[in-house]
Amino acid sequence: MFEDAADQGRVVETFLVESWTEHMRQHERVTEADRLLQEAVRRFDLSGSPKVTH
């Protein structure tokens, strides 16, 4: 996780997984506690939602 030096306030989080299949499995394994935590964190994002790219 790092802040983009060219775009103040933009934070970039990166992940490296073995395959696209593993990436998709990660989405399926979210626990209820994880989901609640993600919702709480997203409330701090004043733009409405994070921009996700792959």
C-alpha positions in Angstrom: 0.0 0.0 0.0 1.4 3.4 -1.0 0.4 6.9 -1.8 0.7 7.9 -5.4 3.3 10.7 -5.5 1.8 12.2 -8.6 -1.7 12.3 -7.2 -1.9 13.5 -3.7 -4.5 11.6 -1.6 -4.6 8.6 -4.0 -3.7 5.4 -2.1 -2.8 2.3 -4.1 -3.0 -1.2 -2.6 -1.5 -4.0 -4.6 -1.8 -7.8 -4.3 0.0 -10.6 -6.1 -1.8 -14.0 -6.3 -0.9 -17.1 -8.2 -3.7 -17.0 -10.7 -7.0 -15.3 -11.7 -8.8 -18.3 -10.3 -7.2 -17.8 -6.9 -8.2 -14.1 -7.1 -11.8 -15.1 -7.7 -11.6 -17.6 -4.7 -10.6 -14.8 -2.5 -13.8 -12.9 -3.3 -15.8 -16.0 -2.4 -14.1 -16.5 1.0 -15.1 -13.2 2.6 -16.4 -13.8 6.1 -19.3 -11.8 7.6 -16.8 -10.1 9.9 -14.7 -9.1 6.9 -17.7 -7.8 5.1 -18.8 -5.6 8.0 -15.2 -4.3 8.4 -15.1 -3.4 4.7 -18.4 -1.5 4.9 -17.1 0.4 7.9 -13.9 1.3 6.1 -15.7 2.4 2.9 -17.7 5.0 5.0 -14.4 7.0 5.2 -14.2 7.2 1.4 -15.8 10.6 0.6 -15.9 9.9 -3.1 -18.5 7.2 -2.7 -16.5 4.1 -3.6 -12.9 3.1 -4.4 -11.8 2.8 -8.0 -10.8 -0.9 -8.6 -8.6 -2.0 -11.5 -7.2 -5.3 -12.4 
